[in-house]
Amino acid sequence: MPIETYQFAFDRRFVVPLVGLGVRRGNSRVVLTDTQFAVRFGWWQLRSPISNLKDVRITRDYRWFKGIGARGSMVDRGVTFGTNTRAGVCVRFHEPVTALAGDWMLHPAATVTVEDPEGFAEAVRRRIDAVTET
């Protein structure tokens, strides 16, 4: 499978606060390869082998204070890298990963608000299926 890069969908209303956090179009993206899922969101990063991806689903309609910026949930420990409140993709992992605070909080899932949630979700599904078939 080819390397696929997905850009974040920035809502104009949140560009200034995100830039204040160091998050810009030029330093934020999600990359899928045959072997790795990688998120760069300003200075935050998340990496996981494709074999660690468990499932994926599209989520929608977030409250701004839960969907914008880099944040970890104290309820389910998921991490969000959010640039809009409309839609994102939640990727769940077999083994939790690091993203925000090193090993202090391991994340069982990550939500990313990419420009093409449907295309991204399908690309993740194809990679999960490819690992499952081998």
C-alpha contacts under 8 A as a table, 3 or more apart, distances in Angstrom:
res1	aa1	res2	aa2	distance
1	M	33	T	7.25
1	M	34	D	6.06
2	P	33	T	6.66
2	P	34	D	7.40
3	I	31	V	7.08
3	I	32	L	5.72
3	I	33	T	4.62
3	I	34	D	7.24
4	E	31	V	5.69
4	E	32	L	5.19
4	E	33	T	6.59
5	T	29	R	6.81
5	T	30	V	5.73
5	T	31	V	4.49
5	T	32	L	6.49
6	Y	29	R	5.71
6	Y	30	V	5.07
6	Y	31	V	6.32
6	Y	114	V	6.19
6	Y	115	E	6.98
6	Y	116	D	7.38
6	Y	120	F	7.19
7	Q	25	R	7.42
7	Q	28	S	6.93
7	Q	29	R	4.79
7	Q	30	V	6.52
7	Q	114	V	5.57
7	Q	115	E	5.91
8	F	25	R	7.13
8	F	28	S	6.71
8	F	29	R	6.01
8	F	30	V	7.82
8	F	83	T	6.64
8	F	112	V	7.58
8	F	113	T	5.72
8	F	114	V	4.03
8	F	115	E	5.38
9	A	83	T	6.12
9	A	84	N	6.54
9	A	113	T	6.13
9	A	114	V	5.13
9	A	115	E	4.37
10	F	14	F	7.23
10	F	15	V	6.64
10	F	25	R	7.88
10	F	83	T	4.87
10	F	84	N	5.81
11	D	14	F	5.67
11	D	15	V	6.64
11	D	83	T	6.20
11	D	84	N	5.04
11	D	85	T	7.94
12	R	15	V	5.39
13	R	16	V	7.54
14	F	17	P	5.61
14	F	18	L	6.11
14	F	68	I	7.58
14	F	83	T	6.92
14	F	84	N	7.38
15	V	18	L	5.14
15	V	19	V	6.04
15	V	24	R	7.77
15	V	83	T	7.85
16	V	19	V	5.11
16	V	20	G	6.25
17	P	20	G	4.94
17	P	21	L	6.55
18	L	21	L	5.02
18	L	22	G	6.44
18	L	23	V	5.14
18	L	24	R	6.99
18	L	68	I	7.98
18	L	69	G	6.40
18	L	83	T	7.62
19	V	22	G	4.86
19	V	23	V	4.94
19	V	24	R	5.72
20	G	23	V	7.31
21	L	42	G	7.56
21	L	69	G	7.69
22	G	42	G	5.18
22	G	43	W	6.88
23	V	27	N	6.61
23	V	28	S	6.56
23	V	41	F	6.02
23	V	42	G	4.16
23	V	43	W	7.54
24	R	27	N	5.54
24	R	28	S	6.14
24	R	41	F	7.98
24	R	42	G	6.55
25	R	28	S	5.48
25	R	29	R	7.69
27	N	40	R	6.73
27	N	41	F	6.40
27	N	42	G	5.32
27	N	43	W	7.97
28	S	39	V	7.51
28	S	40	R	4.99
28	S	41	F	4.30
28	S	42	G	5.65
29	R	39	V	5.97
29	R	40	R	5.38
29	R	41	F	6.55
29	R	114	V	7.96
30	V	37	F	7.47
30	V	38	A	5.69
30	V	39	V	4.47
30	V	40	R	6.36
30	V	114	V	7.83
31	V	36	Q	7.89
31	V	37	F	6.03
31	V	38	A	5.17
31	V	39	V	6.46
32	L	35	T	7.80
32	L	36	Q	5.89
32	L	37	F	4.85
32	L	38	A	6.50
32	L	124	V	7.77
33	T	36	Q	5.17
33	T	37	F	6.66
34	D	50	I	7.07
34	D	127	R	7.10
35	T	49	P	5.64
35	T	50	I	5.13
35	T	51	S	7.45
36	Q	47	R	6.98
36	Q	48	S	5.81
36	Q	49	P	4.45
36	Q	50	I	4.93
37	F	47	R	5.75
37	F	48	S	5.27
37	F	49	P	6.08
37	F	50	I	5.90
38	A	45	Q	7.35
38	A	46	L	5.66
38	A	47	R	4.46
38	A	48	S	6.52
39	V	45	Q	5.48
39	V	46	L	5.04
39	V	47	R	6.47
40	R	43	W	7.10
40	R	44	W	5.95
40	R	45	Q	4.65
40	R	46	L	6.73
41	F	44	W	5.13
41	F	45	Q	6.23
41	F	70	A	7.76
41	F	81	F	6.73
42	G	45	Q	7.93
44	W	70	A	7.88
44	W	99	A	6.65
44	W	100	L	6.57
45	Q	99	A	5.76
45	Q	100	L	7.75
46	L	97	V	7.46
46	L	98	T	6.50
46	L	99	A	4.87
47	R	97	V	7.62
47	R	98	T	7.95
47	R	99	A	7.96
48	S	52	N	6.47
48	S	53	L	7.70
48	S	97	V	6.98
49	P	52	N	5.45
49	P	53	L	7.34
50	I	53	L	5.45
50	I	127	R	6.88
50	I	128	I	6.97
50	I	131	V	7.61
51	S	128	I	7.12
51	S	131	V	6.14
52	N	93	F	5.47
52	N	94	H	5.27
52	N	95	E	6.44
53	L	91	V	7.00
53	L	92	R	6.12
53	L	93	F	4.62
53	L	94	H	6.19
53	L	128	I	6.41
54	K	91	V	7.41
54	K	92	R	5.34
54	K	93	F	4.85
54	K	94	H	5.40
54	K	128	I	7.07
55	D	91	V	5.94
55	D	92	R	5.33
55	D	93	F	7.19
55	D	125	R	7.20
55	D	128	I	7.38
56	V	89	V	6.88
56	V	90	C	5.60
56	V	91	V	4.51
56	V	92	R	6.20
56	V	121	A	6.24
56	V	124	V	7.04
56	V	125	R	6.90
57	R	89	V	5.71
57	R	90	C	5.37
57	R	91	V	6.77
57	R	121	A	6.66
58	I	87	A	7.07
58	I	88	G	5.81
58	I	89	V	4.43
58	I	90	C	6.14
58	I	117	P	6.70
58	I	118	E	7.30
58	I	121	A	7.04
59	T	87	A	5.70
59	T	88	G	5.38
59	T	89	V	5.84
59	T	90	C	6.74
60	R	85	T	7.31
60	R	86	R	5.49
60	R	87	A	4.20
60	R	88	G	6.32
61	D	85	T	5.56
61	D	86	R	4.83
61	D	87	A	6.17
62	Y	66	K	6.44
62	Y	67	G	5.47
62	Y	85	T	4.76
62	Y	86	R	6.55
62	Y	87	A	7.59
63	R	66	K	5.40
63	R	67	G	6.03
63	R	85	T	6.41
64	W	67	G	5.11
64	W	68	I	5.63
64	W	84	N	7.71
64	W	85	T	5.96
65	F	68	I	6.11
66	K	71	R	7.76
67	G	80	T	6.82
67	G	81	F	7.62
67	G	82	G	5.17
67	G	83	T	7.25
67	G	84	N	6.72
67	G	85	T	5.73
68	I	80	T	7.91
68	I	81	F	7.12
68	I	82	G	4.39
68	I	83	T	5.29
68	I	84	N	6.22
68	I	85	T	7.10
69	G	80	T	7.33
69	G	81	F	5.73
69	G	82	G	4.99
69	G	83	T	6.41
70	A	79	V	7.24
70	A	80	T	5.60
70	A	81	F	4.71
70	A	82	G	6.47
70	A	100	L	7.74
71	R	79	V	5.70
71	R	80	T	5.32
71	R	81	F	6.87
71	R	100	L	7.57
72	G	77	R	5.88
72	G	78	G	5.70
72	G	79	V	4.40
72	G	80	T	6.35
72	G	100	L	7.30
72	G	107	H	7.93
73	S	76	D	5.75
73	S	77	R	4.61
73	S	78	G	5.38
73	S	79	V	6.37
74	M	77	R	5.21
74	M	78	G	7.97
77	R	105	M	7.26
77	R	106	L	7.12
77	R	107	H	5.38
77	R	108	P	6.73
77	R	109	A	7.70
78	G	107	H	5.02
78	G	108	P	5.82
78	G	109	A	4.79
78	G	110	A	5.68
78	G	111	T	7.63
79	V	99	A	7.45
79	V	100	L	7.75
79	V	107	H	6.13
79	V	109	A	6.37
79	V	110	A	4.78
79	V	111	T	6.31
80	T	110	A	5.70
80	T	111	T	4.68
80	T	112	V	6.21
81	F	110	A	7.59
81	F	111	T	6.11
81	F	112	V	5.07
81	F	113	T	6.80
82	G	85	T	7.63
82	G	88	G	7.84
82	G	111	T	7.48
82	G	112	V	5.93
82	G	113	T	5.29
83	T	113	T	6.03
84	N	87	A	7.13
84	N	113	T	6.50
87	A	113	T	6.06
87	A	117	P	7.09
88	G	111	T	6.22
88	G	112	V	5.31
88	G	113	T	3.94
88	G	114	V	6.21
88	G	117	P	5.93
89	V	111	T	5.28
89	V	112	V	5.42
89	V	113	T	6.33
89	V	114	V	7.50
89	V	117	P	5.93
89	V	120	F	7.73
89	V	121	A	6.54
90	C	109	A	6.58
90	C	110	A	5.49
90	C	111	T	4.14
90	C	112	V	6.64
91	V	109	A	5.45
91	V	110	A	5.29
91	V	111	T	6.28
92	R	108	P	5.93
92	R	109	A	4.14
92	R	110	A	6.52
93	F	96	P	5.95
93	F	97	V	7.65
93	F	108	P	5.43
93	F	109	A	5.79
94	H	108	P	7.35
95	E	108	P	6.59
96	P	106	L	5.26
96	P	107	H	4.74
96	P	108	P	4.18
96	P	109	A	7.18
97	V	106	L	5.18
97	V	107	H	5.10
97	V	108	P	6.56
98	T	101	A	7.09
98	T	102	G	5.41
98	T	103	D	6.05
98	T	105	M	6.85
98	T	106	L	5.06
98	T	107	H	6.19
99	A	102	G	6.31
99	A	106	L	7.51
99	A	107	H	7.37
100	L	105	M	7.46
101	A	104	W	5.62
101	A	105	M	5.99
102	G	105	M	6.60
102	G	106	L	7.60
103	D	106	L	6.00
107	H	110	A	7.09
113	T	117	P	7.24
114	V	117	P	5.73
114	V	120	F	7.67
116	D	119	G	5.38
116	D	120	F	6.01
117	P	120	F	5.13
117	P	121	A	5.94
118	E	121	A	5.19
118	E	122	E	6.20
119	G	122	E	5.16
119	G	123	A	6.19
120	F	123	A	5.05
120	F	124	V	6.27
121	A	124	V	5.17
121	A	125	R	6.19
122	E	125	R	4.95
122	E	126	R	6.18
123	A	126	R	5.17
123	A	127	R	6.45
124	V	127	R	5.19
124	V	128	I	6.21
125	R	128	I	5.04
125	R	129	D	6.04
126	R	129	D	5.12
126	R	130	A	6.11
127	R	130	A	4.98
127	R	131	V	6.31
128	I	131	V	5.28
128	I	132	T	6.18
129	D	132	T	4.97
129	D	133	E	6.12
130	A	133	E	5.25
130	A	134	T	6.65
131	V	134	T	5.47
